[in-house]
Amino acid sequence: MEMRSGRDGRAEERRRIREERRRRTGGRILAMICSLVILVAVMYGGLAVYDRFQEKPEPVQSNRVGGLGLDENGNLVDGDGNVIEVASGTVVCTQEELDARMAQTALTAQGEGMEEVLDAIRQSLSDGSSVLETLRPLYPDHIVLASGGQYHFVPINRQLAQSRLLTENLNILESGEIQYLENGEVISHRGIDVSKHQGSIDWNLVAQDGVEFAFIRVGNRGYGESGKLMSDDCFEDNIKGALAAGIKVGVYFYSQAVNETEVLEEANFVLEKIAPYQVDCPVVFDVEKVSSGGRMNNITVEERTHLTKVFCDTIKNAGYRPMIYHNTEMGALMLDLGQLEEYDKWFAAYTDTLYYPYEYKVWQYSATGRVPGIQKDVDLNISFAPIWE
């Protein structure tokens, strides 16, 4: 009896420990899900305040949602009166600011009109969607993106040319290649872009695989303070090989210019390099944010837009067709696209959906493509119409 009682006691203790572990694990999972749901709810509340901010109402306590509100100057503030950044119509909120208002937002989420939103969020997250994928359908009038550790809700400029591309028209092959269809017919054209990073290329094999056009890097400017101008080591071999194989050629330059003198130097460098060759596709200004240490990272939107325009105008005046390479972050936060409407766009997004709202002619959809004749990963592109003259 004593031995049995001891075993029963130990069994009961083990059962209690297992139950405690299950409760803790369940609590952690629930907390994680709630955090994601509340994150969106806070953004919902923040945008509700932002909409009122646009109308410039009198600042009253009832304007506060989820701890957010307006001060006497019309600034968006948190529960302690600290101003939250709102730039160019963009609502910005850090993860720390979201976490600080989780409890208040949870209560707000139970209020009128929120249950439908929360149900959609729960369904999306349970289907395995990311936070951004969950947020985006809820805000059809905003570009929603994460940048610099913050979530940005950027109003879509309906005055710009809008994309008419439809995700349902994409045809994704087993190889990962993407085609664009209209009325069941493929209308897109296959392309790649290459630099010295792809090494030696057998362009005949590339052409035999059905690649129709290629953007070839002419060169780049260094990230460092000196910003040295450099030619791509494989430019000559690549452009000669592609043309000999019957592939239509465009070129691009990776800029790090920080003033007009430098960007003119880049444009003239490109024009000199391509002069001996038949360049039927656009000449591209590749303007990107470098993860760290980029010379262009700290210039203003106005400066970056001006430099982009100077490069494109110089290329256009020389008789070529300029194009701008960019991604969602660059288009939403770092360029004034309203001043660049006349130039064609090449857009980069590694996804199988068409989310970006503005018009573009070429889509770079993968950085890890494989093409016969190229031994390393290569960027894959499609154009939605011929981009050669």
C-alpha positions as CSV (number, residue, x, y, z in Angstrom):
1,M,0.0,0.0,0.0
2,E,2.7,2.4,0.8
3,M,4.6,1.6,-2.4
4,R,1.4,2.0,-4.5
5,S,0.6,5.3,-2.8
6,G,4.1,6.5,-3.7
7,R,3.7,5.5,-7.3
8,D,0.3,7.1,-7.4
9,G,1.8,10.3,-6.0
10,R,4.6,10.4,-8.5
11,A,2.1,9.7,-11.3
12,E,0.0,12.5,-10.1
13,E,3.0,14.8,-9.9
14,R,4.0,13.9,-13.5
15,R,0.4,14.5,-14.7
16,R,0.4,17.9,-13.0
17,I,3.7,18.8,-14.6
18,R,2.4,17.8,-18.1
19,E,-0.7,19.8,-17.6
20,E,1.3,22.8,-16.6
21,R,3.5,22.5,-19.6
22,R,0.5,22.3,-21.9
23,R,-1.0,25.4,-20.4
24,R,2.3,27.3,-20.8
25,T,2.7,26.1,-24.4
26,G,-0.9,27.0,-25.2
27,G,-0.5,30.3,-23.5
28,R,2.6,31.1,-25.6
29,I,0.9,30.1,-28.9
30,L,-2.2,32.2,-27.9
31,A,-0.1,35.2,-27.0
32,M,1.7,34.9,-30.4
33,I,-1.5,34.8,-32.3
34,C,-3.0,37.6,-30.3
35,S,0.1,39.7,-30.9
36,L,-0.3,39.4,-34.6
37,V,-4.0,40.1,-34.5
38,I,-3.6,43.1,-32.2
39,L,-0.8,44.4,-34.4
40,V,-3.3,44.7,-37.2
41,A,-5.9,46.1,-34.9
42,V,-3.6,48.9,-33.8
43,M,-2.8,49.7,-37.4
44,Y,-6.6,49.8,-38.0
45,G,-7.0,52.2,-35.2
46,G,-4.0,54.2,-36.3
47,L,-5.5,54.6,-39.8
48,A,-8.8,55.6,-38.3
49,V,-7.1,58.4,-36.5
50,Y,-5.1,59.2,-39.6
51,D,-8.3,59.6,-41.7
52,R,-9.6,62.0,-39.1
53,F,-6.2,63.8,-39.1
54,Q,-6.7,64.4,-42.8
55,E,-9.9,66.2,-42.1
56,K,-8.2,68.2,-39.2
57,P,-10.9,67.8,-36.6
58,E,-10.7,69.5,-33.2
59,P,-8.5,67.4,-31.0
60,V,-10.8,65.7,-28.5
61,Q,-10.3,62.7,-26.2
62,S,-12.8,60.6,-28.3
63,N,-10.4,60.7,-31.2
64,R,-8.1,58.3,-29.3
65,V,-8.2,54.7,-30.7
66,G,-6.0,52.0,-29.2
67,G,-4.0,54.7,-27.3
68,L,-3.5,56.9,-30.3
69,G,-4.9,60.4,-30.7
70,L,-4.3,64.0,-31.9
71,D,-2.7,66.8,-30.0
72,E,-3.6,70.4,-30.2
73,N,-1.4,70.9,-33.2
74,G,-3.0,68.0,-35.1
75,N,-0.1,65.6,-34.6
76,L,-0.7,61.9,-34.2
77,V,0.4,61.0,-30.6
78,D,0.4,58.0,-28.3
79,G,-1.3,57.7,-24.9
80,D,1.6,59.6,-23.3
81,G,1.4,62.5,-25.8
82,N,4.5,61.5,-27.7
83,V,4.3,62.5,-31.4
84,I,4.3,59.5,-33.8
85,E,5.9,60.2,-37.2
86,V,3.5,60.9,-40.1
87,A,5.4,61.8,-43.2
88,S,3.9,62.5,-46.7
89,G,0.6,61.0,-45.8
90,T,2.3,57.8,-44.5
91,V,1.3,56.3,-41.2
92,V,4.4,54.8,-39.5
93,C,4.4,52.8,-36.3
94,T,7.2,50.7,-34.7
95,Q,6.8,47.3,-33.2
96,E,7.6,48.8,-29.8
97,E,4.8,51.3,-30.1
98,L,2.4,48.5,-31.1
99,D,3.4,46.4,-28.1
100,A,2.9,49.3,-25.7
101,R,-0.7,49.6,-26.7
102,M,-1.7,46.0,-27.0
103,A,-4.0,45.9,-24.0
104,Q,-5.9,49.0,-25.0
105,T,-6.2,47.8,-28.6
106,A,-7.5,44.4,-27.5
107,L,-10.5,46.2,-25.9
108,T,-10.9,48.4,-28.9
109,A,-11.0,45.4,-31.2
110,Q,-14.1,44.2,-29.5
111,G,-15.9,47.4,-30.4
112,E,-18.4,47.9,-33.2
113,G,-17.2,47.1,-36.7
114,M,-14.0,45.3,-35.6
115,E,-15.2,41.7,-35.4
116,E,-15.4,41.3,-39.2
117,V,-11.8,42.6,-39.6
118,L,-10.5,40.4,-36.8
119,D,-12.2,37.3,-38.3
120,A,-10.5,38.0,-41.7
121,I,-7.2,38.4,-39.9
122,R,-7.6,35.2,-38.0
123,Q,-8.5,33.3,-41.1
124,S,-5.6,34.7,-43.1
125,L,-3.0,33.9,-40.3
126,S,-4.4,30.4,-39.8
127,D,-3.9,29.8,-43.6
128,G,-0.2,30.5,-43.1
129,S,-0.1,34.1,-44.5
130,S,2.5,36.5,-43.3
131,V,1.5,39.7,-41.4
132,L,2.0,41.8,-44.6
133,E,0.0,39.4,-46.7
134,T,-2.7,39.6,-44.0
135,L,-2.6,43.4,-43.8
136,R,-2.6,44.3,-47.5
137,P,-6.2,43.2,-48.5
138,L,-7.5,45.2,-45.5
139,Y,-6.2,48.5,-46.9
140,P,-6.8,48.6,-50.7
141,D,-6.1,52.3,-50.8
142,H,-2.6,52.0,-49.3
143,I,0.7,50.4,-50.1
144,V,1.5,48.4,-47.0
145,L,5.2,47.5,-46.5
146,A,7.8,46.9,-43.8
147,S,10.9,49.0,-43.9
148,G,13.5,50.0,-41.3
149,G,11.8,48.0,-38.6
150,Q,8.5,49.8,-39.1
151,Y,5.2,49.2,-40.9
152,H,4.3,51.8,-43.4
153,F,0.8,52.6,-44.8
154,V,1.4,54.7,-47.9
155,P,-1.7,56.1,-49.7
156,I,-1.9,55.1,-53.3
157,N,-1.5,58.0,-55.7
158,R,-4.5,57.5,-58.1
159,Q,-3.1,60.2,-60.3
160,L,-0.3,58.0,-61.5
161,A,-0.7,55.4,-64.2
162,Q,-2.2,52.3,-62.5
163,S,-1.2,48.7,-63.2
164,R,-3.9,46.7,-65.0
165,L,-2.1,43.4,-64.4
166,L,-4.1,40.6,-62.7
167,T,-2.7,37.9,-60.4
168,E,-5.2,35.4,-61.8
169,N,-3.6,35.8,-65.2
170,L,-0.2,34.4,-64.0
171,N,0.8,30.9,-65.1
172,I,3.5,29.4,-62.9
173,L,5.3,26.5,-64.4
174,E,6.8,23.6,-62.5
175,S,10.2,25.1,-63.2
176,G,9.2,28.2,-61.3
177,E,9.1,30.3,-64.5
178,I,6.2,32.7,-64.6
179,Q,4.1,33.6,-67.7
180,Y,1.4,36.2,-68.1
181,L,-1.7,35.2,-70.0
182,E,-4.5,37.0,-71.7
183,N,-7.5,35.1,-73.1
184,G,-5.6,31.9,-72.3
185,E,-2.6,32.9,-74.5
186,V,0.9,33.7,-73.3
187,I,1.7,37.4,-74.0
188,S,4.7,37.8,-71.8
189,H,8.3,37.7,-73.0
190,R,11.2,35.9,-71.2
191,G,14.2,37.9,-70.0
192,I,17.1,37.8,-67.6
193,D,19.6,40.3,-66.2
194,V,23.2,39.5,-65.7
195,S,26.5,40.9,-64.4
196,K,29.9,39.5,-63.5
197,H,28.3,37.5,-60.7
198,Q,26.9,35.0,-63.2
199,G,30.4,34.3,-64.5
200,S,31.0,33.0,-68.0
201,I,27.8,32.5,-70.0
202,D,27.1,30.3,-73.0
203,W,24.7,32.7,-74.7
204,N,23.7,30.2,-77.4
205,L,22.3,27.8,-74.8
206,V,20.5,30.7,-73.2
207,A,18.9,31.6,-76.5
208,Q,18.0,28.0,-77.2
209,D,16.1,27.9,-73.9
210,G,13.8,30.7,-75.2
211,V,15.2,33.8,-73.5
212,E,14.3,36.7,-75.6
213,F,15.9,39.7,-73.9
214,A,18.7,40.4,-71.4
215,F,19.6,43.4,-69.3
216,I,23.4,43.5,-69.0
217,R,25.2,45.5,-66.3
218,V,27.5,48.1,-67.7
219,G,29.0,49.0,-64.3
220,N,28.4,50.5,-60.9
221,R,29.6,53.1,-58.4
222,G,31.2,51.9,-55.2
223,Y,29.3,52.3,-51.9
224,G,32.2,53.9,-50.1
225,E,33.0,57.6,-49.5
226,S,35.1,57.8,-52.7
227,G,32.3,56.3,-54.8
228,K,34.7,55.0,-57.5
229,L,33.1,54.4,-60.9
230,M,33.7,50.8,-62.1
231,S,33.0,48.9,-65.3
232,D,31.5,45.4,-65.0
233,D,34.2,42.9,-65.7
234,C,31.9,40.8,-67.9
235,F,30.1,43.6,-69.8
236,E,32.0,43.2,-73.1
237,D,31.7,39.4,-73.2
238,N,28.1,39.5,-72.2
239,I,26.8,42.1,-74.6
240,K,28.8,40.5,-77.5
241,G,27.6,37.0,-76.7
242,A,24.0,38.0,-76.2
243,L,23.8,39.9,-79.5
244,A,25.6,37.1,-81.4
245,A,23.0,34.6,-80.1
246,G,20.1,36.8,-81.3
247,I,19.0,38.0,-77.9
248,K,17.7,41.6,-77.6
249,V,19.8,43.6,-75.3
250,G,19.3,46.4,-72.8
251,V,21.7,47.6,-70.2
252,Y,21.7,48.9,-66.6
253,F,23.9,50.9,-64.3
254,Y,23.9,50.4,-60.5
255,S,24.0,54.0,-59.2
256,Q,25.4,55.4,-56.0
257,A,25.5,59.0,-57.1
258,V,24.8,61.7,-54.5
259,N,24.9,64.8,-56.7
260,E,24.2,65.9,-60.2
261,T,27.9,65.8,-61.2
262,E,28.2,62.2,-60.3
263,V,25.0,61.1,-62.0
264,L,26.0,62.8,-65.2
265,E,29.3,61.0,-65.0
266,E,27.4,57.7,-64.7
267,A,25.1,58.5,-67.6
268,N,28.0,59.5,-69.9
269,F,30.0,56.5,-68.8
270,V,27.1,54.2,-69.9
271,L,26.7,56.0,-73.2
272,E,30.4,55.7,-74.0
273,K,30.4,51.9,-73.2
274,I,27.3,51.1,-75.2
275,A,28.1,53.2,-78.3
276,P,29.6,50.3,-80.3
277,Y,26.6,48.0,-79.8
278,Q,23.0,47.6,-80.9
279,V,21.0,48.3,-77.8
280,D,17.3,47.8,-78.7
281,C,16.0,47.5,-75.1
282,P,16.0,50.3,-72.5
283,V,19.0,51.8,-70.7
284,V,18.2,51.4,-67.1
285,F,18.9,53.5,-64.0
286,D,19.2,51.0,-61.1
287,V,18.4,53.0,-58.0
288,E,18.3,50.9,-54.8
289,K,18.7,51.2,-51.1
290,V,21.7,49.4,-49.9
291,S,21.2,47.4,-46.6
292,S,24.0,49.3,-44.9
293,G,26.7,51.8,-46.0
294,G,25.1,52.9,-49.3
295,R,26.1,56.4,-50.4
296,M,22.5,57.1,-51.6
297,N,20.8,55.9,-48.4
298,N,20.9,59.3,-46.7
299,I,19.9,61.6,-49.5
300,T,16.4,63.0,-49.6
301,V,13.5,61.8,-51.7
302,E,13.7,65.1,-53.7
303,E,17.4,64.6,-54.3
304,R,17.1,61.0,-55.3
305,T,14.2,61.8,-57.7
306,H,16.2,64.7,-59.2
307,L,19.2,62.5,-59.9
308,T,17.0,59.8,-61.4
309,K,15.5,62.3,-63.7
310,V,18.9,63.8,-64.7
311,F,20.2,60.3,-65.7
312,C,17.0,59.4,-67.7
313,D,17.0,62.7,-69.5
314,T,20.6,62.4,-70.5
315,I,20.0,58.9,-71.8
316,K,16.8,60.0,-73.7
317,N,18.6,63.0,-75.2
318,A,21.3,60.6,-76.6
319,G,18.6,58.7,-78.5
320,Y,18.0,55.7,-76.2
321,R,14.9,54.8,-74.1
322,P,15.5,55.2,-70.4
323,M,13.9,53.0,-67.8
324,I,13.9,53.0,-63.9
325,Y,14.5,49.8,-61.9
326,H,12.9,49.9,-58.4
327,N,11.1,47.9,-55.8
328,T,8.1,48.5,-53.5
329,E,10.1,50.3,-50.9
330,M,11.8,52.6,-53.4
331,G,8.5,53.4,-55.2
332,A,6.5,54.0,-52.0
333,L,9.0,55.7,-49.8
334,M,12.2,56.9,-51.6
335,L,11.1,58.3,-55.0
336,D,8.6,60.8,-56.1
337,L,7.1,58.8,-58.9
338,G,4.9,61.7,-59.9
339,Q,7.9,63.5,-61.3
340,L,9.1,60.3,-63.1
341,E,5.8,59.3,-64.8
342,E,7.2,59.7,-68.4
343,Y,9.8,57.0,-67.9
344,D,9.2,53.3,-68.2
345,K,9.5,51.2,-65.1
346,W,11.2,47.9,-64.3
347,F,9.8,46.5,-61.0
348,A,11.3,43.9,-58.7
349,A,9.3,41.7,-56.3
350,Y,10.0,38.1,-55.6
351,T,6.5,36.8,-55.2
352,D,3.8,35.1,-57.1
353,T,1.2,37.8,-56.7
354,L,0.8,41.2,-58.4
355,Y,0.4,43.7,-55.5
356,Y,2.2,46.8,-56.6
357,P,-0.4,49.4,-57.8
358,Y,1.6,51.4,-60.4
359,E,2.3,50.6,-64.0
360,Y,5.5,48.8,-65.0
361,K,6.7,47.2,-68.2
362,V,9.1,44.6,-66.9
363,W,8.8,42.4,-63.7
364,Q,11.8,40.8,-62.1
365,Y,10.2,38.0,-60.2
366,S,13.1,35.8,-59.0
367,A,16.7,36.2,-58.0
368,T,17.3,32.4,-58.0
369,G,16.4,31.3,-61.5
370,R,18.3,28.6,-63.4
371,V,18.8,28.9,-67.1
372,P,20.9,26.5,-69.4
373,G,24.2,28.1,-70.2
374,I,24.5,29.9,-66.9
375,Q,26.1,28.0,-64.0
376,K,24.9,30.2,-61.2
377,D,21.5,31.7,-60.1
378,V,20.2,34.4,-62.4
379,D,17.5,37.0,-62.1
380,L,14.3,36.1,-64.1
381,N,12.2,38.7,-65.7
382,I,9.1,39.0,-67.9
383,S,8.0,41.9,-70.0
384,F,4.3,42.3,-70.7
385,A,4.9,43.5,-74.2
386,P,8.0,43.7,-76.4
387,I,10.4,46.2,-75.0
388,W,12.7,46.4,-78.0
389,E,12.2,48.8,-80.8
